[in-house]
């Protein structure tokens, strides 16, 4: 299966169904009360973890995911049908980012994680909701709310307890195949592993997930080789298992240790601060003891485990060491929302319900989430609904705000693509 760990996709939740205008018609009561039903809710788009998935391949060729609209209301107070949410299944460790704002809107980092990424629109209310003592037969109903629409970047950052790192061909894939249920491709040449591999490792009564990640090269933190495509998958790992090839077949292991740690240090995210366990692999080779001695002279304070991974020699102490460390090492959050040693102070400012912009030449524009939502749910072709909308704008002091910006009688006022004529002396708007 092709490994895809980043895709961009457009999402559009379903619109709410419209409420309707309807009345009770009976033989002896032809002018009965309002009976217009409410519209159904539109489908939301929900991202949910599926532990059987390990790639975003299913999303790669989807340019847009759309939710169904809710059904319009019916007569006799019957509700329109609400649409079922669209469930998008993604691997554990998936992050969803809003491309417009740059905000991380979901971090699906547990097996039961699910997040509503785009919320479906609410159904509009039927005319029975607008009956009053002064108007017992309202010919007014509410339109359905628009569903949310976003363009998002979906990225997979593998969720593993332990990450195997090291230059190409040091034996990482062999170690994973020996200690876990994973079956990575293994060969004696550089870059055999081109995509991350995950395996479950059992040690006594405990278990943990180990990831074999593509080999690093010098300059990876600048994007060389597999670069960032590799390093980003270490971000969630709690422990780094640093593998060195003591045979020196392809590289000098003493130099390798420096190179890898330098790349971890240069990559954003303080990867060099993660706890490390160092393995001296291929200790059955001719030059292994000489290279190991050189390494210990250069790094006398580094604890190193001697292994021959191909025959599973020396790996058991490593696994028990990992299991013990995992009891103490906390998870590393990808997004540090609050520093634990600092007090956070927040200044709360009232959120403005709307803003008015003078675009010149007698053109003004009103923007604001509340007004847009109200506007979208108002049937401006219905006189009662249009007058009600105008009264609400007046109560919200929109008239005053327009005048402050220089709006005068006869100027054009836009909400989205809809145009109004500002009528100052009547304190009202003529709709077009």
Secondary structure, DSSP 4 states (H G I P E B T S, - for coil): -----EEEEEEEPPPPPPP---B--BTTBTT--B-PPPPPPPPPEEEEE-TT----HHHHT-SEEEPPPPPPPBTTTBPPPPPPPEEEEE-TTEEEEETTT--EEEEE-STT-EEEEEPPPPPPPPGGGG--SS-SS----PPPPPPPEEEEEEEE----SEEEE-BTTSSHHHHHHHHSS------SSTT---S-EEEEEEETTEEEEEEE-PPB-TTGGGT-TTHHHHHGGGTT-SEEEEEEETT-SSS-HHHHHHHHHHHHHHSTTTGGGSEEEEEEE-TTSTTHHHHHHHHHHH-TT--EEE-BGGGTBSHHHHHHHHHHHHTTPPP--SS--S-TTS-------PPPS-EEEEEETTEEEEE-HHHHHHHHT--TTSHHHHHHHHHHHHHTTHHHHHHHTT--TT-EEEETTEEEEEETTTTEEEE-
